Amino acid sequence: MLSIVLFEGDHIQAGWITNVLLEAFPGIDIRTARTEYSFYHWLNDVARGGVPNLVILAVQGRWADPGESLELKPSEDAIEGGFFQAGIRCAQRLLQVAPKVPIIFYTTLGHDRLPASIGDLGLLVSKGGGPGPLLEAVRGTHALE
């Protein structure tokens, strides 16, 4: 089964993105990680062979939800951009265990607010253009063929 992992902390955005993808690609499996911690936990599945066809990441994201039972946030992550670069850290960790998985960064941030190196990690798509640019990017990765 074709699968996508979505890192998006805003439940409204996550629901909308999921619906758009399911409508465009019926039958795909979409798993959502709403926090950086849950994304890292999901990476354990990847290390055991559960590699998705595609990963879509928000650039910004929370470490954890209140009340989530978890370990303390690694200090190196607090130093490397905090909330504002959570998706970038997720991409870097993903590429350590699954270097061939296509990554799409789906964000409202302009290019001027992102590190220049983000293009080395994945494709950058603006949320401002409706679903069209995201769907075009997904199709362009050929990950779901």
Secondary structure, DSSP 4 states (H G I P E B T S, - for coil): --EEEEE---HHHHHHHHHHHHHHSTT-EEEEE-SHHHHHHHHHHHHTT---SEEEE-SS--S--TT---PPPPHHHHHTTGGGGHHHHHHHHHHHH-TTS-EEEEES--GGGS-TTHHHHSEEEEGGG-HHHHHHHHHHHTTT-
